[in-house]
Amino acid sequence: MPATAVSPHPMPPTSPYAIILDDHPLVARGVAEFLRSLRPDMEMRLATDAADCLQQVAVHGAPALALIDFWLVEGAALGLIAQLRASCPGTAIAVMSGDDDPLLAERARAGGARGFVHKQESPGTFAQAVHALLGGLTWFVPGGRVQPGGLRSRELPVTPAELGLSARQGEILALVLLGQPNKRIALDLALSESTVKEHITAILQRLGARNRIEAITQLRGRRLVLAGSAG
């Protein structure tokens, strides 16, 4: 994308900052709030797509940390990582995803990322990853927590009804737990995006969560069982 390409030597930032790129604003804001609690000395900037991210870097200089959702709408995550690596070699770049595909971390590593953080990690583990990345280390799924096609042995099954949700809300929550953005959920379930947003707002209220990150954290250790799925 030539119009938004970053200069080989972007201006140095006036103060250290992190940039969070996720095409779902709730997730991006939740991550930013969490990072701000860890590093109040750093500014938090949000980007909605690769072009926005590159534009902000061109204006504000190289970030100390860049957290990029693997499943961008335009599928540009790996291309963006390559551009940031070339223009901002000192930036700690990590990929986020809610997908349990164990190959994603390797794809992120091969693409030049310094780390991979699963969206279902606990706040403590997420904090460890951030501190490691900002300390110049790498972070790739410690302990191999993601197993191909498997479920964690201590997960307890829970149905949408037990959470006070309708069957449709359960379907939407299942996709939220995979880190899917509203647009993809709407497409998968043949709903309008506005309807998906209304359901997600109701789901968060029912769970007592302020955002997606909190909802995912609350359901850590629980396996959502939908009607007709293997129990």
C-alpha positions as CSV (number, residue, x, y, z in Angstrom):
1,M,0.0,0.0,0.0
2,P,2.3,2.8,-1.3
3,A,0.2,5.7,0.0
4,T,0.7,4.6,3.6
5,A,4.2,3.1,3.4
6,V,6.4,4.0,6.4
7,S,9.6,6.0,5.8
8,P,12.7,3.8,6.2
9,H,13.6,6.1,9.1
10,P,10.4,7.3,10.8
11,M,10.6,10.2,13.2
12,P,11.6,9.1,16.8
13,P,8.6,9.2,19.1
14,T,8.2,12.1,21.5
15,S,7.3,9.6,24.2
16,P,7.2,5.8,24.3
17,Y,3.9,4.3,23.1
18,A,2.3,1.0,22.2
19,I,0.0,0.6,19.3
20,I,-2.8,-2.0,19.3
21,L,-4.3,-3.1,16.0
22,D,-7.5,-5.1,16.2
23,D,-10.5,-4.6,13.9
24,H,-12.8,-4.9,16.8
25,P,-12.8,-1.7,18.9
26,L,-13.9,-3.4,22.1
27,V,-11.0,-5.8,22.0
28,A,-8.5,-3.0,21.2
29,R,-9.8,-0.8,24.0
30,G,-9.7,-3.7,26.5
31,V,-6.1,-4.5,25.6
32,A,-5.2,-0.8,25.8
33,E,-6.7,-0.5,29.3
34,F,-4.9,-3.5,30.5
35,L,-1.5,-2.3,29.0
36,R,-2.1,1.1,30.6
37,S,-2.4,-0.5,34.0
38,L,0.9,-2.3,33.4
39,R,2.8,0.7,31.9
40,P,1.2,4.0,32.9
41,D,4.3,5.7,31.5
42,M,3.4,4.7,28.0
43,E,0.8,6.1,25.6
44,M,-1.7,3.8,24.1
45,R,-2.7,4.2,20.4
46,L,-5.4,2.2,18.6
47,A,-5.4,1.3,14.9
48,T,-8.3,-0.2,13.0
49,D,-6.4,-1.5,10.0
50,A,-2.9,-1.8,8.6
51,A,-3.1,1.5,6.7
52,D,-4.1,3.3,9.9
53,C,-1.3,1.7,11.8
54,L,1.3,2.7,9.2
55,Q,0.0,6.2,9.1
56,Q,0.2,6.6,12.9
57,V,3.8,5.2,12.9
58,A,4.7,7.7,10.2
59,V,3.3,10.6,12.3
60,H,4.3,9.5,15.8
61,G,7.5,7.5,15.2
62,A,8.3,3.9,16.0
63,P,6.3,2.4,18.8
64,A,8.0,0.5,21.7
65,L,5.4,-2.2,21.3
66,A,3.0,-3.3,18.5
67,L,0.2,-5.8,19.2
68,I,-1.4,-7.0,16.0
69,D,-4.5,-9.2,15.6
70,F,-3.6,-12.1,13.3
71,W,-7.0,-12.1,11.6
72,L,-7.2,-8.7,10.1
73,V,-10.2,-8.1,7.8
74,E,-7.9,-7.6,4.8
75,G,-5.6,-10.5,5.9
76,A,-2.6,-8.1,6.0
77,A,-1.1,-9.0,9.4
78,L,2.0,-10.7,8.1
79,G,2.6,-8.0,5.4
80,L,2.3,-5.3,8.1
81,I,4.8,-7.1,10.3
82,A,7.3,-7.2,7.5
83,Q,6.9,-3.5,6.9
84,L,7.2,-2.6,10.6
85,R,10.3,-4.8,10.9
86,A,12.0,-3.1,8.1
87,S,11.2,0.5,9.2
88,C,11.0,0.0,13.0
89,P,13.6,-2.6,13.9
90,G,13.6,-1.7,17.6
91,T,9.8,-2.2,17.9
92,A,8.7,-5.3,19.8
93,I,6.0,-6.8,17.5
94,A,3.6,-9.5,18.8
95,V,0.6,-11.2,17.3
96,M,-2.7,-11.8,19.1
97,S,-5.3,-14.4,18.2
98,G,-8.2,-16.3,19.7
99,D,-7.7,-19.2,17.3
100,D,-6.4,-22.4,18.8
101,D,-4.5,-23.4,15.6
102,P,-1.0,-24.2,16.9
103,L,0.5,-23.2,13.6
104,L,-0.4,-19.5,14.0
105,A,2.4,-18.9,16.5
106,E,4.9,-20.4,14.1
107,R,3.5,-18.4,11.2
108,A,3.9,-15.3,13.3
109,R,7.4,-16.2,14.2
110,A,8.3,-16.9,10.6
111,G,6.8,-13.6,9.6
112,G,9.1,-11.7,11.9
113,A,7.0,-11.2,15.0
114,R,8.8,-11.4,18.4
115,G,5.9,-12.9,20.2
116,F,2.4,-14.5,20.0
117,V,-0.2,-14.1,22.7
118,H,-3.4,-16.1,22.8
119,K,-6.5,-14.0,23.6
120,Q,-7.6,-16.6,26.2
121,E,-4.4,-16.3,28.2
122,S,-4.9,-15.1,31.8
123,P,-4.1,-11.4,32.7
124,G,-1.0,-12.6,34.5
125,T,0.4,-14.5,31.6
126,F,-0.5,-11.6,29.3
127,A,1.4,-9.3,31.6
128,Q,4.4,-11.6,31.6
129,A,4.4,-11.6,27.8
130,V,4.3,-7.8,27.6
131,H,7.1,-7.4,30.1
132,A,9.2,-9.9,28.3
133,L,8.7,-8.2,24.9
134,L,9.5,-4.8,26.2
135,G,12.6,-6.2,27.9
136,G,13.9,-7.4,24.5
137,L,12.9,-11.0,24.8
138,T,10.6,-13.2,22.7
139,W,7.3,-14.8,23.8
140,F,5.8,-17.8,21.9
141,V,3.0,-19.8,23.7
142,P,4.9,-20.8,26.8
143,G,4.6,-24.5,27.8
144,G,2.8,-25.3,24.5
145,R,-0.7,-24.6,26.0
146,V,-2.4,-24.9,22.6
147,Q,-2.8,-28.5,21.5
148,P,-3.8,-29.4,17.9
149,G,-7.5,-30.0,17.8
150,G,-7.7,-30.7,21.5
151,L,-9.4,-29.2,24.6
152,R,-7.6,-28.5,27.9
153,S,-8.3,-31.4,30.2
154,R,-9.6,-29.4,33.1
155,E,-12.1,-27.4,31.1
156,L,-15.6,-27.6,32.6
157,P,-18.6,-27.7,30.1
158,V,-21.1,-24.9,30.3
159,T,-24.2,-24.2,28.2
160,P,-25.5,-20.9,27.0
161,A,-28.6,-21.4,29.2
162,E,-26.5,-21.9,32.3
163,L,-24.9,-18.5,31.5
164,G,-28.4,-16.9,31.1
165,L,-28.0,-16.6,27.3
166,S,-30.2,-17.6,24.4
167,A,-29.1,-20.2,21.9
168,R,-28.3,-17.4,19.4
169,Q,-26.3,-15.5,21.9
170,G,-24.5,-18.8,22.7
171,E,-23.5,-19.1,19.0
172,I,-22.2,-15.6,19.0
173,L,-20.3,-16.0,22.2
174,A,-18.6,-19.1,20.8
175,L,-17.3,-17.0,18.0
176,V,-16.3,-14.1,20.3
177,L,-14.2,-16.6,22.3
178,L,-12.4,-17.4,19.1
179,G,-11.5,-13.8,18.7
180,Q,-13.7,-13.3,15.6
181,P,-14.7,-9.7,14.7
182,N,-18.3,-8.6,14.4
183,K,-18.1,-8.6,10.6
184,R,-17.0,-12.2,10.5
185,I,-19.6,-13.3,13.0
186,A,-22.3,-11.6,11.0
187,L,-21.1,-13.3,7.9
188,D,-20.9,-16.8,9.5
189,L,-24.3,-16.5,11.1
190,A,-26.1,-14.7,8.3
191,L,-26.9,-11.7,10.6
192,S,-26.5,-8.0,10.2
193,E,-23.5,-6.5,11.9
194,S,-25.8,-4.2,14.0
195,T,-27.7,-7.3,15.2
196,V,-24.4,-8.9,16.2
197,K,-23.4,-5.8,18.1
198,E,-26.7,-5.7,20.0
199,H,-26.3,-9.4,21.0
200,I,-22.7,-8.8,22.1
201,T,-23.7,-5.9,24.2
202,A,-26.4,-8.1,25.9
203,I,-23.9,-10.9,26.3
204,L,-21.3,-8.7,28.0
205,Q,-24.0,-7.3,30.3
206,R,-25.2,-10.8,31.3
207,L,-21.6,-11.9,32.0
208,G,-20.9,-8.7,33.9
209,A,-18.0,-8.0,31.6
210,R,-16.9,-4.6,30.3
211,N,-15.3,-5.9,27.1
212,R,-14.4,-9.0,25.2
213,I,-11.1,-9.5,27.0
214,E,-13.0,-9.6,30.4
215,A,-15.5,-12.0,28.9
216,I,-12.8,-14.3,27.6
217,T,-11.0,-14.2,31.0
218,Q,-14.2,-15.0,32.9
219,L,-14.8,-18.1,30.8
220,R,-11.2,-19.3,31.0
221,G,-11.4,-23.0,32.1
222,R,-15.0,-23.4,30.8
223,R,-15.9,-25.0,27.6
224,L,-19.0,-23.6,25.9
225,V,-21.3,-26.4,24.7
226,L,-23.8,-25.5,22.0
227,A,-26.9,-27.6,21.1
228,G,-25.9,-30.4,18.8
229,S,-22.2,-30.1,19.6
230,A,-20.1,-32.9,21.1
231,G,-20.2,-32.6,24.9
